[in-house]
Amino acid sequence: MASEGTTTASPTEKDGGAGRRLTALLTCAMAFSMLQLFLLGALGPRLVTELGLSPALLGLTTTIGFGTAAALSPAGGRIVDRIGPRRSLVALLLLSAAALALIGAAPGAGLLLGAVALGGVPQALANPATNKAVLRAVPPARRGAVTGLKQSGVQLGAFAAGAPLAALAGGIGWRGAVWTGAAAALLTGLWALRVLPADPPPAPAADHRTELVPRGMVARLAVFSLFLGAGIASVNTYLALFGAQRLGMGPTAAAALVAVLGVAGIAGRVGWSKAARPGRAEWLPGWLACGALGAAALLAAALVAGPLVWVGAVAVGVFAVSGNAVSMVLVLQRAAPGRAGQDSALVAAGFFAGFALGPPLFGLLAQSGRYGPGWLLVAAEFAAAAAVAFRWAVRDRRGGTA
């Protein structure tokens, strides 16, 4: 059996079509793992009206989902390293389908919050499972490009929530739109079961000790991801509501902001991941966080000049959401043999913790209509991410280990 970080003459490598199918499947898995987040944000104006949710409670849905993902991520990485990517990806997609189906059936806040918590499980599996699949089947020269493509799946989910599913909600209602997403996740799970190669026999448990405390580069990337995730989650959750409540947009137009962010994020993640070669990748997180800070400033300026909200949404996609993809490229470049799942999960845990913490803080401001200070809070979170990233890059260049 080939070890992690090495490749064999697998069918995936020999057959370009199989390689494209694998990349497409991993991209879909990333999209469905976080689709609920973007749907709750894009459909936020409808949920606030039809379910009687307050803006603060809308933010709490994100906190519960990503709090669950952050808590389970270290164990999720160990599970992926233990059982293999095929089983993990199939479980991820089926759990995503179940969570979306329950969200669509929720009569009120109680079941909605429970369904969102269930949706945190596939989020915990997504990065370690897809990264493990890349290491197993993709040649080293193509891993950066494939990682960028599959990480862009998250933003593909944003586009799907903000455009086709939001438009569908205008015709058949928000519940029908969410159930459509659930059906698509179920079909993708069946596709994964059919096309993915069988996992190797589970490795001995002793080879997969779980480390709950990240160290060195992984620790720095986890802290960077915490601040980055706090800012991104606030934008994802409240951008559509901001457009509807403060900029006078209709629900469909406001949801389109999320779609625009998603398209820009796809381009950003693919482009920056390809550019993240050793020697350059270490500096990219800091510069991307600086770009994200500028994006948050544009969103604040939209209170005075409304069209700037579109420019800000594009900039968030190009810079902020790309930071997580570059982090995963760094993990793949530097992970020790057998550690890719756990290292990916620990970095993802920081990202998810940020997603859990950011929206409630923003929600306290949105509850009273104070979106200006809210966007400045997001800018401060991105600035903190930049400081952490640059400090690590400097230490790394000098030969430090932390």
C-alpha positions as CSV (number, residue, x, y, z in Angstrom):
1,M,0.0,0.0,0.0
2,A,1.4,3.4,-0.9
3,S,2.1,5.7,2.0
4,E,0.7,9.1,2.4
5,G,2.5,11.7,0.3
6,T,3.6,9.1,-2.3
7,T,1.7,8.0,-5.4
8,T,1.4,4.8,-7.3
9,A,0.3,4.2,-10.9
10,S,-3.3,4.3,-9.9
11,P,-6.2,4.3,-12.3
12,T,-6.9,7.9,-11.2
13,E,-3.5,9.0,-12.4
14,K,-3.5,7.0,-15.7
15,D,-7.0,8.0,-16.7
16,G,-7.5,11.8,-17.1
17,G,-11.3,11.3,-17.0
18,A,-11.0,9.5,-13.6
19,G,-8.9,12.3,-12.3
20,R,-11.5,14.9,-13.3
21,R,-14.2,12.8,-11.8
22,L,-12.3,12.6,-8.5
23,T,-11.7,16.4,-8.5
24,A,-15.4,17.0,-9.3
25,L,-16.5,14.7,-6.5
26,L,-14.2,16.3,-3.9
27,T,-15.5,19.7,-5.0
28,C,-19.1,18.6,-4.5
29,A,-18.2,17.1,-1.1
30,M,-16.8,20.5,0.0
31,A,-19.8,22.3,-1.3
32,F,-22.4,20.1,0.5
33,S,-20.4,20.1,3.7
34,M,-21.1,23.8,4.2
35,L,-24.2,24.4,2.1
36,Q,-26.4,24.8,5.1
37,L,-24.3,27.9,6.2
38,F,-24.8,29.6,2.9
39,L,-28.5,28.7,2.6
40,L,-29.2,30.1,6.1
41,G,-27.4,33.3,5.1
42,A,-28.9,33.6,1.6
43,L,-32.4,32.7,2.9
44,G,-32.0,34.8,6.0
45,P,-34.5,37.5,5.1
46,R,-37.2,34.8,4.4
47,L,-36.3,32.9,7.6
48,V,-36.5,36.1,9.7
49,T,-40.0,36.8,8.2
50,E,-41.5,33.3,8.0
51,L,-40.0,31.6,11.1
52,G,-39.9,34.8,13.3
53,L,-36.1,34.5,13.8
54,S,-34.3,37.5,15.2
55,P,-31.0,38.6,13.6
56,A,-29.2,37.4,16.8
57,L,-30.9,33.9,16.5
58,L,-29.9,33.7,12.9
59,G,-26.3,34.2,14.0
60,L,-26.7,31.5,16.7
61,T,-27.5,28.9,14.0
62,T,-24.0,29.5,12.6
63,T,-22.5,29.3,16.1
64,I,-24.1,25.9,16.9
65,G,-23.2,24.4,13.5
66,F,-19.6,25.4,13.6
67,G,-19.2,25.0,17.3
68,T,-20.1,21.3,16.7
69,A,-17.7,21.1,13.8
70,A,-14.8,22.7,15.9
71,A,-15.4,20.3,18.8
72,L,-15.5,17.2,16.5
73,S,-12.7,18.1,14.1
74,P,-9.8,16.6,16.1
75,A,-11.8,13.3,16.3
76,G,-12.9,13.7,12.7
77,G,-9.3,13.8,11.6
78,R,-8.4,10.7,13.5
79,I,-11.5,8.9,12.1
80,V,-10.5,9.8,8.5
81,D,-6.9,8.6,9.1
82,R,-8.4,5.4,10.5
83,I,-11.2,4.4,8.1
84,G,-10.1,6.1,4.8
85,P,-11.4,8.8,2.5
86,R,-14.1,6.8,0.7
87,R,-16.0,5.8,3.8
88,S,-15.6,9.3,5.2
89,L,-16.8,11.1,2.1
90,V,-19.9,8.9,1.7
91,A,-20.8,9.5,5.4
92,L,-20.2,13.2,4.9
93,L,-22.6,13.5,2.0
94,L,-25.3,11.4,3.6
95,L,-25.1,13.4,6.8
96,S,-25.3,16.6,4.8
97,A,-28.4,15.4,3.1
98,A,-30.0,14.5,6.5
99,A,-29.2,17.9,8.0
100,L,-30.6,19.8,5.0
101,A,-33.8,17.7,5.0
102,L,-34.3,18.4,8.7
103,I,-33.7,22.2,8.2
104,G,-36.4,22.1,5.5
105,A,-38.8,20.4,7.9
106,A,-38.1,22.7,10.9
107,P,-41.4,24.3,12.2
108,G,-39.4,26.7,14.4
109,A,-36.1,27.6,16.0
110,G,-35.8,24.4,18.1
111,L,-35.6,21.8,15.3
112,L,-33.7,24.2,13.1
113,L,-30.9,24.5,15.6
114,G,-30.8,20.7,16.1
115,A,-30.5,20.2,12.4
116,V,-27.7,22.8,12.1
117,A,-25.8,20.9,14.9
118,L,-26.1,17.7,12.9
119,G,-24.7,19.6,9.9
120,G,-21.5,20.3,11.9
121,V,-20.5,16.6,11.6
122,P,-19.9,16.6,7.8
123,Q,-18.1,19.9,8.2
124,A,-15.7,18.2,10.7
125,L,-15.0,15.5,8.1
126,A,-14.7,17.6,5.0
127,N,-11.1,18.9,5.0
128,P,-9.4,15.8,6.4
129,A,-11.3,13.5,4.1
130,T,-10.8,15.5,0.9
131,N,-7.1,16.2,1.7
132,K,-6.5,12.5,2.4
133,A,-8.0,11.7,-1.0
134,V,-5.8,14.2,-2.7
135,L,-2.6,12.8,-1.0
136,R,-3.7,9.3,-1.9
137,A,-4.5,9.7,-5.6
138,V,-3.0,13.0,-7.0
139,P,0.6,13.4,-8.1
140,P,2.6,16.0,-6.0
141,A,2.9,18.4,-9.0
142,R,-0.9,18.7,-9.3
143,R,-1.8,18.7,-5.6
144,G,-1.9,22.5,-5.3
145,A,-4.2,22.9,-8.3
146,V,-6.5,20.1,-7.2
147,T,-6.6,21.4,-3.6
148,G,-7.6,24.8,-4.9
149,L,-10.3,23.4,-7.1
150,K,-11.8,21.2,-4.4
151,Q,-11.6,24.0,-1.8
152,S,-13.5,26.2,-4.3
153,G,-16.4,23.8,-3.7
154,V,-17.2,25.7,-0.6
155,Q,-17.8,28.8,-2.7
156,L,-19.6,26.7,-5.3
157,G,-22.0,26.1,-2.4
158,A,-22.3,29.8,-1.8
159,F,-23.2,30.4,-5.4
160,A,-25.8,27.6,-5.4
161,A,-27.4,29.0,-2.3
162,G,-27.3,32.6,-3.5
163,A,-28.5,32.1,-7.1
164,P,-30.4,28.9,-8.2
165,L,-31.6,27.8,-4.8
166,A,-32.6,31.3,-3.7
167,A,-34.4,31.8,-7.0
168,L,-36.1,28.4,-6.5
169,A,-37.2,29.6,-3.1
170,G,-39.0,32.4,-4.8
171,G,-41.1,29.9,-6.7
172,I,-41.6,26.9,-4.5
173,G,-40.8,28.3,-1.1
174,W,-37.6,28.2,1.0
175,R,-38.4,24.7,2.3
176,G,-38.6,23.3,-1.2
177,A,-35.3,24.9,-2.0
178,V,-33.6,23.3,1.0
179,W,-35.1,19.9,0.2
180,T,-33.8,20.2,-3.3
181,G,-30.3,20.7,-1.8
182,A,-30.8,17.6,0.4
183,A,-31.8,15.5,-2.6
184,A,-28.7,16.6,-4.5
185,A,-26.5,15.7,-1.5
186,L,-28.0,12.3,-1.3
187,L,-27.4,11.6,-5.0
188,T,-23.8,12.8,-4.7
189,G,-23.3,10.4,-1.8
190,L,-24.6,7.5,-4.0
191,W,-22.2,8.7,-6.8
192,A,-19.3,8.6,-4.3
193,L,-20.1,5.1,-3.2
194,R,-20.1,4.0,-6.9
195,V,-17.0,5.7,-8.2
196,L,-14.5,6.0,-5.4
197,P,-11.9,3.2,-5.0
198,A,-12.1,1.0,-2.0
199,D,-10.3,2.2,1.1
200,P,-7.2,0.3,2.2
201,P,-7.5,-1.8,5.4
202,P,-7.7,0.4,8.5
203,A,-4.3,1.0,10.0
204,P,-3.5,-0.1,13.6
205,A,-5.1,2.2,16.1
206,A,-1.7,2.8,17.7
207,D,-0.6,4.6,14.6
208,H,-3.3,7.3,14.9
209,R,-3.0,8.9,18.3
210,T,-5.2,12.0,18.5
211,E,-3.5,15.3,19.4
212,L,-6.0,17.8,20.7
213,V,-3.4,20.7,20.9
214,P,-1.9,21.8,17.6
215,R,1.8,22.6,17.5
216,G,4.2,24.6,15.4
217,M,2.9,25.6,12.0
218,V,-0.4,23.8,12.6
219,A,-1.0,25.9,15.7
220,R,-0.2,29.1,13.9
221,L,-2.5,28.2,11.0
222,A,-5.2,27.3,13.4
223,V,-5.1,30.7,15.1
224,F,-4.9,32.5,11.8
225,S,-7.9,30.4,10.7
226,L,-9.9,31.3,13.8
227,F,-9.7,35.1,13.1
228,L,-10.2,34.6,9.4
229,G,-13.2,32.3,10.0
230,A,-14.8,34.8,12.5
231,G,-14.8,37.5,9.8
232,I,-15.9,35.3,6.9
233,A,-18.8,33.7,8.9
234,S,-20.1,37.2,9.8
235,V,-20.1,38.2,6.1
236,N,-21.7,34.9,5.0
237,T,-24.4,35.1,7.7
238,Y,-25.4,38.8,7.5
239,L,-24.5,40.0,4.0
240,A,-27.9,39.3,2.5
241,L,-29.7,40.6,5.6
242,F,-27.6,43.8,5.4
243,G,-28.6,44.2,1.8
244,A,-32.2,43.8,2.6
245,Q,-32.5,45.8,5.8
246,R,-30.0,48.7,5.1
247,L,-29.6,48.9,1.4
248,G,-33.2,48.4,0.3
249,M,-32.7,45.2,-1.7
250,G,-35.4,42.6,-2.3
251,P,-34.8,39.0,-0.9
252,T,-33.6,37.6,-4.3
253,A,-31.2,40.5,-5.0
254,A,-29.8,40.4,-1.5
255,A,-29.2,36.6,-1.9
256,A,-27.4,37.4,-5.1
257,L,-24.7,39.1,-3.0
258,V,-23.9,35.6,-1.6
259,A,-23.8,34.2,-5.1
260,V,-21.4,36.9,-6.2
261,L,-19.2,36.2,-3.2
262,G,-19.2,32.5,-4.1
263,V,-18.2,33.0,-7.7
264,A,-15.3,35.3,-6.7
265,G,-14.3,32.8,-4.0
266,I,-14.1,30.0,-6.6
267,A,-11.7,32.1,-8.8
268,G,-9.7,33.2,-5.8
269,R,-9.2,29.8,-4.2
270,V,-8.2,28.2,-7.5
271,G,-5.8,31.0,-8.5
272,W,-4.2,31.5,-5.1
273,S,-3.8,27.8,-4.5
274,K,-2.0,27.4,-7.8
275,A,0.3,30.3,-6.8
276,A,1.0,28.8,-3.4
277,R,4.4,27.2,-4.2
278,P,6.9,26.5,-1.4
279,G,8.7,29.7,-0.6
280,R,5.7,31.8,-1.6
281,A,2.9,29.9,0.1
282,E,4.1,30.9,3.6
283,W,3.5,34.6,2.9
284,L,0.2,34.4,1.1
285,P,-2.1,34.0,4.2
286,G,-0.9,37.3,5.6
287,W,-1.3,39.2,2.3
288,L,-4.8,37.6,1.7
289,A,-5.9,38.7,5.1
290,C,-4.8,42.3,4.3
291,G,-6.9,42.2,1.2
292,A,-9.8,40.9,3.3
293,L,-9.4,43.8,5.6
294,G,-9.9,46.1,2.6
295,A,-13.0,44.2,1.6
296,A,-14.5,44.7,5.1
297,A,-13.9,48.4,4.7
298,L,-15.7,48.4,1.4
299,L,-18.8,46.8,3.1
300,A,-18.8,49.5,5.7
301,A,-18.5,52.2,3.0
302,A,-21.6,50.7,1.3
303,L,-23.7,52.4,4.0
304,V,-22.8,55.7,2.2
305,A,-22.3,54.4,-1.4
306,G,-24.6,51.4,-1.8
307,P,-23.0,49.9,-5.0
308,L,-19.8,49.3,-3.1
309,V,-21.5,46.3,-1.4
310,W,-21.0,44.4,-4.7
311,V,-17.3,45.3,-4.8
312,G,-16.9,44.3,-1.2
313,A,-18.6,41.0,-1.8
314,V,-16.2,40.2,-4.7
315,A,-13.2,41.3,-2.6
316,V,-14.3,39.0,0.3
317,G,-14.4,36.1,-2.1
318,V,-11.1,36.8,-3.8
319,F,-9.1,37.5,-0.6
320,A,-10.8,36.3,2.6
321,V,-12.2,32.9,1.5
322,S,-9.0,32.1,-0.4
323,G,-7.0,32.2,2.8
324,N,-8.4,28.8,4.0
325,A,-7.5,27.1,0.7
326,V,-3.9,28.3,1.0
327,S,-3.8,27.1,4.6
328,M,-4.8,23.6,3.4
329,V,-2.1,23.7,0.6
330,L,0.5,24.5,3.4
331,V,-0.8,21.5,5.4
332,L,-0.4,19.2,2.4
333,Q,3.1,20.5,1.6
334,R,4.3,20.0,5.2
335,A,2.3,17.2,6.8
336,A,4.3,14.3,8.2
337,P,3.4,10.8,6.8
338,G,0.1,9.6,8.3
339,R,-0.6,13.1,9.8
340,A,-2.5,14.8,6.9
341,G,-6.0,14.0,8.3
342,Q,-5.2,15.1,11.9
343,D,-3.3,18.2,10.8
344,S,-6.0,19.3,8.4
345,A,-8.6,18.7,11.1
346,L,-6.8,20.8,13.7
347,V,-6.4,23.7,11.3
348,A,-10.1,23.3,10.3
349,A,-11.0,23.3,14.0
350,G,-9.6,26.8,14.4
351,F,-11.5,27.9,11.3
352,F,-14.8,26.4,12.6
353,A,-14.2,28.0,16.0
354,G,-14.0,31.3,14.3
355,F,-17.2,30.6,12.4
356,A,-18.9,29.8,15.7
357,L,-17.6,33.0,17.5
358,G,-17.9,35.6,14.8
359,P,-21.7,35.8,13.9
360,P,-23.0,36.1,17.5
361,L,-20.7,39.1,18.1
362,F,-21.8,40.6,14.8
363,G,-25.4,39.7,15.6
364,L,-25.4,41.8,18.7
365,L,-24.7,44.8,16.5
366,A,-27.0,43.8,13.7
367,Q,-29.9,43.4,16.2
368,S,-29.8,47.2,16.7
369,G,-29.0,48.0,13.1
370,R,-25.4,48.9,13.8
371,Y,-23.9,47.4,10.6
372,G,-21.2,50.0,10.4
373,P,-19.5,48.9,13.6
374,G,-20.2,45.3,12.6
375,W,-18.1,45.6,9.5
376,L,-15.4,47.4,11.4
377,L,-15.4,44.4,13.8
378,V,-14.9,42.1,10.8
379,A,-12.0,44.3,9.6
380,A,-10.4,44.0,13.0
381,E,-10.7,40.2,12.9
382,F,-9.0,40.1,9.4
383,A,-6.3,42.4,10.7
384,A,-5.6,40.0,13.6
385,A,-5.4,37.1,11.1
386,A,-2.8,39.1,9.1
387,A,-0.7,39.7,12.1
388,V,-0.6,36.1,13.1
389,A,0.2,34.9,9.6
390,F,3.0,37.4,9.0
391,R,4.6,36.6,12.4
392,W,4.7,32.9,11.6
393,A,6.1,33.5,8.1
394,V,8.9,35.6,9.5
395,R,9.7,33.0,12.1
396,D,9.6,30.3,9.5
397,R,12.0,32.1,7.2
398,R,14.4,32.5,10.1
399,G,14.2,28.7,10.8
400,G,11.9,28.9,13.8
401,T,9.5,26.1,14.5
402,A,6.5,28.0,15.9
